[in-house]
Amino acid sequence: MSDSKREALIFVGLAAGVAIWYYSPWLPLAAVGALLFLRLAWARMDLALVFVLISSPFYLFPKAIGSLYFSLTEFTILACTLAWTARSAFQRATAGVWGIDMPPGWRSWASPALFFLAAATISLLFSQYIQVSLREYRVVVLEPLLFYLILITTLRGERAVWRMANALVVLGVAISIIALVHYFF
C-alpha cells in the first residue's frame, strides 16, 4: 500500500473514531471510538493533531458522560496528549534516552508560553470562584499549551507543517461560510 493511501486510511479511521465517540449514545461504543482514535493517534500524531483544529468549532456542543461534559476539542486534545505521552515514554524506555525531543530554537518559542502559564497559575490564587476558574484554566490555558507542546514536538518536515496550515485555512473558510449563511438566512 502506498504512503498516501495509508495516510488517507488512517485519516478516515481517525475521523471514524472521533465520530463514533461523539455521536454514540452508548458508552461502550463511545469507548471503542475513543480507543480507535487513541490507537491511530499513537501511529500518526501529526494527522491526529489536525482533528484538534477540525473539532474546535464544536466546543459549544459538549458530550455528556455521566455527570461530566467534554467538548470534542477537549476530547481530541486529551486523547492526543495521552497518546503522545504514552508513545514518548515507550520510545524513551526502549531507546534508553529520557527527555522531550524539542526542535532547534525551541526556547524562544516556549518563553512566552511559559510566562503565560505562570501568570495564569498565579492568578488562580486570587480567584473568587475557584471551581469556575479551574475549569477555565484547564480549557483556556492548559489544553492549548498541551496542543502547542505536542505540535512543536511532533510536526517534522514541510509536508506536516503545510497539512496543519491548510487545515487551519480550510477550517476558517468553512466557519466563515457557515457564519455568512446564518447571517443572511
C-alpha positions, 0 to 999 in steps of 0.5 A: 500500500502506498504512503498516501493511501495509508495516510488517507486510511488512517485519516478516515479511521481517525475521523471514524473514531472521533465520530463514533465517540461523539455521536454514540449514545452508548458508552461502550461504543463511545469507548471503542471510538475513543480507543480507535482514535487513541490507537491511530493517534499513537501511529500518526500524531501529526494527522491526529493533531489536525482533528484538534483544529477540525473539532474546535468549532464544536466546543459549544456542543459538549458530550455528556458522560455521566455527570461530566461534559467534554467538548470534542476539542477537549476530547481530541486534545486529551486523547492526543496528549495521552497518546503522545505521552504514552508513545514518548515514554515507550520510545524513551524506555526502549531507546534508553534516552529520557527527555522531550525531543524539542526542535532547534530554537525551541526556547524562544518559542516556549518563553512566552508560553511559559510566562503565560502559564505562570501568570495564569497559575498565579492568578488562580490564587486570587480567584473568587470562584475557584471551581469556575476558574479551574475549569477555565484554566484547564480549557483556556490555558492548559489544553492549548499549551498541551496542543502547542507542546505536542505540535512543536514536538511532533510536526517534522518536515514541510509536508506536516507543517503545510497539512496543519496550515491548510487545515487551519485555512480550510477550517476558517473558510468553512466557519466563515461560510457557515457564519455568512449563511446564518447571517443572511438566512 
